[in-house]
Amino acid sequence: MSNPVVVGVDGSPRSLDAVDLAAREATLRNAPLHLVYAYVWPYVAAPIGSSEARGPERSLRDDAEQIVGEAAERARATAPTVAVTGEAVVGAPTATLLERSRSASVVVIGDRRHGGFTGLLMGSVSQAVLHHAACPVAVVPHTHAPAR
């Protein structure tokens, strides 16, 4: 079997567009699709071992797994014959996607740039992955209309 198509997800509309593109690409390549959501624990000022310290971590993990689950459902609807897996990973998005690129056939990501002058430039994660990945990269561009 082929190396997987890897897609970075974060729950944003652009990352869901990336899921659609990645699912279609996985179909064309007869490859599995692997969704990755990487996140960093926020700093919480609470004593170690307190219930307040466990609450936000559990909530963040649950939210991350929900984002991956919803993206996987979307991928399966787009490409029902593709094997879809997903993971929520504690780690920096750029570093995680670059590591996954070592065993991927292609990495697909959405461009999360903002409007105005800064919108002329690609987002920092997509820019870094595009230039440093160990495989081809597809970036779903920021547009005003849905990329369907």
Phi and psi in degrees as a GROMACS rama.xvg file:
@    title "Ramachandran Plot"
@    xaxis  label "Phi"
@    yaxis  label "Psi"
@TYPE xy
-69.1817  160.349  SER-2
-63.3518  151.364  ASN-3
-72.0878  155.815  PRO-4
-85.0317  126.445  VAL-5
-107.496  134.322  VAL-6
-129.302  130.464  VAL-7
-83.3873  129.476  GLY-8
-123.522  152.878  VAL-9
-149.164  7.8497  ASP-10
88.0785  -8.04176  GLY-11
-75.6572  157.956  SER-12
-56.7019  -37.6462  PRO-13
-66.4784  -37.9072  ARG-14
-70.9507  -29.5066  SER-15
-70.462  -34.8168  LEU-16
-62.1054  -38.4034  ASP-17
-64.5752  -37.562  ALA-18
-60.9398  -44.684  VAL-19
-59.0597  -47.7754  ASP-20
-63.6694  -43.565  LEU-21
-63.7901  -39.083  ALA-22
-64.0054  -42.7181  ALA-23
-65.5162  -39.0367  ARG-24
-64.8329  -40.8428  GLU-25
-62.8244  -38.2145  ALA-26
-62.2913  -47.6565  THR-27
-62.3351  -35.8862  LEU-28
-88.2395  -5.31397  ARG-29
53.1581  48.5732  ASN-30
-123.894  155.885  ALA-31
-72.0534  162.117  PRO-32
-117.038  130.437  LEU-33
-123.482  120.633  HIS-34
-95.5943  138.058  LEU-35
-131.249  126.329  VAL-36
-119.301  113.092  TYR-37
-107.144  136.549  ALA-38
-146.028  160.089  TYR-39
-114.36  135.625  VAL-40
-62.7078  133.051  TRP-41
-75.7064  156.931  PRO-42
-76.1483  126.537  TYR-43
-120.042  122.055  VAL-44
-84.8371  87.1921  ALA-45
-148.531  149.267  ALA-46
-60.9437  143.841  PRO-47
-61.6103  133.847  ILE-48
92.3651  -8.59671  GLY-49
-76.9826  157.981  SER-50
-66.2373  -28.7376  SER-51
-64.8522  -32.7118  GLU-52
-71.9872  -31.5733  ALA-53
-80.6447  -32.3226  ARG-54
-57.7581  -57.0983  GLY-55
-62.221  -35.7554  PRO-56
-64.4419  -45.7501  GLU-57
-62.8147  -43.7075  ARG-58
-62.5172  -43.1829  SER-59
-63.7755  -43.6799  LEU-60
-62.9952  -43.8466  ARG-61
-61.8715  -43.1477  ASP-62
-62.3867  -42.6528  ASP-63
-62.2813  -44.8552  ALA-64
-66.8371  -33.6559  GLU-65
-66.1528  -42.0834  GLN-66
-60.4631  -44.7373  ILE-67
-64.8375  -42.7026  VAL-68
-61.9648  -43.5297  GLY-69
-66.473  -39.3225  GLU-70
-66.0235  -37.7387  ALA-71
-65.3393  -40.689  ALA-72
-60.09  -43.2242  GLU-73
-63.6697  -42.7791  ARG-74
-62.4825  -42.8854  ALA-75
-65.5065  -33.6587  ARG-76
-69.599  -36.2282  ALA-77
-74.8769  -38.7962  THR-78
-136.771  78.9049  ALA-79
-63.173  -19.3698  PRO-80
-90.7076  -4.47173  THR-81
-89.4636  137.214  VAL-82
-75.0933  121.606  ALA-83
-116.104  128.565  VAL-84
-127.308  163.756  THR-85
-154.698  159.484  GLY-86
-151.218  144.7  GLU-87
-103.887  122.953  ALA-88
-120.655  132.747  VAL-89
-79.8508  114.663  VAL-90
164.437  166.141  GLY-91
-68.4324  133.997  ALA-92
-55.4301  -45.5979  PRO-93
-62.0749  -51.0815  THR-94
-61.7627  -39.3698  ALA-95
-65.7138  -46.1636  THR-96
-66.812  -37.4026  LEU-97
-64.0367  -39.1285  LEU-98
-65.3155  -43.5151  GLU-99
-66.4606  -25.591  ARG-100
-65.5081  -20.652  SER-101
-65.3188  -26.3085  ARG-102
-118.234  12.8237  SER-103
-98.8148  154.267  ALA-104
-82.4343  -30.5221  SER-105
-161.191  148.884  VAL-106
-111.973  132.894  VAL-107
-116.674  130.456  VAL-108
-140.224  155.441  ILE-109
-93.5659  149.739  GLY-110
-91.9156  117.94  ASP-111
-101.618  27.5774  ARG-112
-62.9374  163.777  ARG-113
-108.352  170.806  HIS-114
-71.107  -177.474  GLY-115
73.1708  -159.812  GLY-116
-59.2209  -43.0903  PHE-117
-65.966  -22.5883  THR-118
-69.667  -14.0285  GLY-119
-72.0459  -20.7707  LEU-120
-101.185  149.335  LEU-121
-71.8402  151.66  MET-122
-59.4491  156.732  GLY-123
-65.4463  -39.3845  SER-124
-67.752  -48.8823  VAL-125
-63.2861  -38.0343  SER-126
-62.2395  -47.2885  GLN-127
-66.149  -43.9025  ALA-128
-65.2878  -42.6426  VAL-129
-57.2412  -39.8509  LEU-130
-89.6507  -17.2731  HIS-131
-124.279  0.054794  HIS-132
-67.9987  154.288  ALA-133
-89.5899  6.83929  ALA-134
-145.679  173.795  CYS-135
-60.5797  152.446  PRO-136
-129.652  135.495  VAL-137
-112.821  125.916  ALA-138
-110.784  120.88  VAL-139
-78.0473  115.86  VAL-140
-72.5459  156.907  PRO-141
-76.0202  121.935  HIS-142
-133.573  167.387  THR-143
-83.5069  -22.7195  HIS-144
-104.421  149.426  ALA-145
-58.7611  143.224  PRO-146
-88.2775  67.2963  ALA-147
